[in-house]
């Protein structure tokens, strides 16, 4: 089919795309709005026509009709005055977890033409400002990464009409959709592996105990080790940074010099723990076996490569995006939450 191209001085319209595709204007509109009921054959024709005509949707006009902004917020909420090794923003961008979450979100959001905005909240003033911004309709929904159990944001978001999905199970029952991995089951896998390899002087480096995910991992590991006859597991608290892993490892060695295994609640902390073991003349895994958690890039950067519990962060983030867009499209919320299984990835450190 041939169509007369628009004048260079005039923008490409839906009518131009419709003529190029040989379909109605309404069909083009439904494709651009991401409606799932469009016949795949027609969708392909429209997408090809959009590419040929170089059509760019008028977002402002579309927002007036749909009352949508085609943007969602990725909100990272942090507790005030945490005793950590670096500033909040610096730690966020140095932790592989956040990059993996963004990757998974964009995998789903970008094909829908939805932009992801990063927003931070680390004190009462910033939370108040954030909620005001969200309630004014600047975004269509929120993915919330909440780092501490007492965070009021999950509850506050649940009380609004805004679609929202929480990364991780909330500390208290809340009417909000969440996506998580089975943290306790993952820690149990680590314990079973260490027990099966004959390790008996076992310690743990936990994450901050004001975080639900850190509580779950430590509780699951200690419970599993107790079933193997080791009810007293030494542990030190870290903050999910590499430096805190090194410090936690030093504290465990000071308390138990003949420690022969350690479960570390994140791969990044495990990197620091392994480096500390090397500095103290301990061989990994000959003298001390190390198991991490996440299966992030830090696991492969470790020397030796890290045995770790895998949580599929990218897949989890993609599911968060799908659940959020479904809430936006249908108005149904909260949707049933999703818990992904964990798996043990055995490498050379244990």
N, C-alpha and C positions, 0 to 999 in steps of 0.2 A: 504494500500500500504506500502511495506517495502522498505527502501532505505538504502544503505550502509552509515553509519555515516562518516563524515570527520575525518581525522586524528587529534588527539588532538593538534598536532604541527602546523596544518594548519587552517586558518580561514574559517568559513562558508561562502560560496559564494552564489550568486543569483541562480546558477545552482543547488546547494544543496536544496535550498528552493523550486525551481521549481519542482524538482523530488519529494520532500516530499509532495507537494500540488497537483501534477499531472496536472500542468499547464505549459504554456510556460514561458521562462525567461522574455519575453516582458511583460507578464501579471504581474509577480512579480514586475518588474520595475515600471509599471504604478501604482500599489498599493502603493509601497514605496514612489513614488513621489506625492501621494495624488490626483491622477486624478479622477474626479468625474464620468467618463464614464464607470468605471469598473462595471461589473455585481455584485450585492451584494453577490450572492452565491460564485462566484469566489473570491471576496474580503475576505470573511470569511475563505475560504480554505487557502488562502495565509497567512492571519493573524495567523491562527492556526499553519501553518507550520513554520512561523517565531518564534512563541513561542516554538515549539518543538525543532527546530534546534538551538535556541538561536542566531539567526542571528543578527549581529550589522552592520548597513549600514556604508560603508566607506564614511564619509562626505566629506573628501578632494577630493576623486575621483568624487563623485557626483557633487560637486561644479564646477569642471572643465567642466562637461557636461552641467549642468543646468545653470551655472553662477549665482547660488544662494548661500547664506550663511546659509539659514535656521535659521536666527535670525532677530528679529526686535527690534527697540529701543523704549522704553518708555521714552520720553523726558519730563522732568518737568522744565518749564521755569518760573523764578521768577524775579520780578523787583528788581533792585539794591537799596540798602539802604532803605528798607522799615522799618518804625518804628514799630517793633513788639516785642513780649515778649520773643522770643527765636530765636536761629539760624535757618536758612532755613532748613537744613537737619533734625534737631531735630523736628521742627514743622511738617515737611512732614510726618515723621513716626509716630507722635502722633495723626494725624488727621485720623479718620476712613475712610474718603473719599478715600485716596490713597490705603489703603488695599483693599477696595471694588473694585476699578478699576483694581488692579493687579489680584484679584480673577476672575473677569469677563474676562480679557484678557487670562489668563492661561486656563480657561475652554475651549476656542476655540483653542488656539495656541498649547497646549501640545499634544492633539491627532494628530495634524499634524506634530509633531516633530519639532516645531518651538520654539526656545528659545527667551525669552524676556529679553533684557538688559536695565537696568536703567541708564539713563544719565541725568545730571543736567546742567542747564545753568542759571546763575544769574548775568552775566555782559557781557560787549562787548567782552572781551577776551575769555571767556568760550563759547560764541556763535560762535565766529570765529573758535575756535578749534573744536567745535561740527560740524559745517558745513563742515569743511575740512575732518573730519573723515567720515561723511555721504557720501560725494561726492566721496570718495575713494572706495566705494562699500563694506564697512565692514558689512553693514546690508542691508536687502531687502526692508525695509520700516520703517515708523515712526508713532507712536501714540504720539501726542503732547498735553500735558496739559499746557496751557498758562494762566498765572495768571493775566495778566494786558492788558488793552485795547491797549496800545501803543507798545506792543511786536512786533518786526519786524519779528520774526521767522515764523509765518504763511505765511506771504507774501514771505519770502525768500525760504521757502520750496516749495511753489506753483510755484516758478520760476525754480525749479530744475526738473529733470525727475524722482525723487524718489517718489514712492507711499507714501501717507501720509493721516492721518485722524486726525482731531482736536477734542479734547474733549471740547464741547461748541461752540456756535455760535461766529464767529469772529466779532470784533468790526466794521470792515469795510468790504464791499463786497470783497471776496477773492476767487480765483479759487482753493478751497481746500474742500474736503469732511469733513463734521462735523457731530457729534452726540450730541444731547442736549435734555434736558427736557424742557417743556413749563414753563419757570420760571415765567413769568407774570401771567399765569393762576394759577400757584401754589400759588403765593402771594395773588391773588384774592380770592382763597378758604379760606385762613387764615383770610382775612378781612371779608368775608361773615360770617364765623363762629363766630368771635368776635362780629360783629354787631348783629347777630341773638341772641346772649346770653345777649344783653343789655349793652355791654361795650361802654362807651362814652368818657372816658379820656384815649386815646390810644396812645402808643408810639411805636417806632421801634428801634431795634439795627441792623444796616445794616452792610454788609461786606465792604471791601475797595472800595471806589468809583472810583478807576482806573481799576476795574474789571467789565467786561460786565455782568457777572452773578449777581454780587452784585447790579449793577445799575438796572437791570431788576427786581429783587425781590423788591427793595425799590420803584421803580416807579410803579410797579403793585399794591403794597399794598396801596400806597398813593392815587393812582387814584381810587381804589375801595372804600377806606374810604371816599373820597370826594363825591362819589355818595351816600353815606349814611349820608351826611350832616356834615362830619368832614374834611374840607379842610386843616386844619393845624394839621398835625401829627408831634409831637416832635420826633426827632430821633438822635441817636448817632452813630458814626462810630466805628466799631471794625475791627479786622483782621482775623476773623474766628478761633481765639483761645479761650479757656475757660477763660483765664485771661482777655481778651478784652471784653468778654461778661459781666463779673462781673463789670469791670470798666464802661462800657456803661450803665449798669443798675443803678449804683450809680449816674452817671451824669443825667440820666432821673429823678430819684427820687429827686435829688437836685433841678431840674427845675420844677417838678410837683409832690409834695409829695402825692397827692391823685390819682395818676395814677392807673387805674383799669385794664389795659391790655397792653401787649407788644408782638409784633411780632419780633422774633429774626431770623436772616437770616441763621443760621445754628444751628444744635442740640448741637454742641460742645460749641458754644457761649451761647446757652440757659442754659446749665449746669451751667456755671458761673453766668448767670443772676439769676437763681433760688436760687443759694447759696447766692448771694448778697441780694435778697429779704428776705430770712430767717434771715440773719444777721441784717437787718433793721426792723425786727419784722413784716414783711408782710407774710400773709398766701397765699399759692397757692393751689387752684384757688380762694379761698374765697375773698381775698382782691385784688389780681392781677392775672388775667389769663395770661398764657404764651403759645404761639404757636411757635414751631421751624420750621426748614426746613431741610430735608434730609431723615428722618426716618432711622437713623443710630443706632449703638449700644448705642450711648450716650442717645438716647431717652428713652431706657429702663433702663439705669443706673440712670436716673434722679429720684428725689424724690419730688413730685409724678411723675409717668411715664408721659412722655411728649406727648401732642397733637402736631402733626407735619405734614408738607407737605412731602409726599413721592415722591422722584425721584428714579427710579429703577436703581441705579448706576451699579450694577453687570450686568443687562441686557443691559444697555447702553454700558458698556465696551466690553461685548461679541459682540455686534453689531459692535463696532469699529474694533475689531479683524477680524470679517467676512468681513467687507468692505475693510480692508487693504489687507487681503489675496486674495480677489477677484481682487483688483487692481494688485497685484503681479502676479497672475495667468493669467490675461487677458490682462494686459497693458492698460486697460481702466481707464481713470481718467481725471477730478474728477468724482466720482459717485454721484448720487443724495444723498443729506444729509437726515438724519433721526431725527425727533423730537418726543420724547416720551411724553405721557400725564403725568401730575402730579395728585396726589390724596391726599385727607386729611385723616389722620389717627387720630381718636379722642380717647384720653386717659383721664387721670385724671387732667392734668394741665390746661385745659380750656374747 
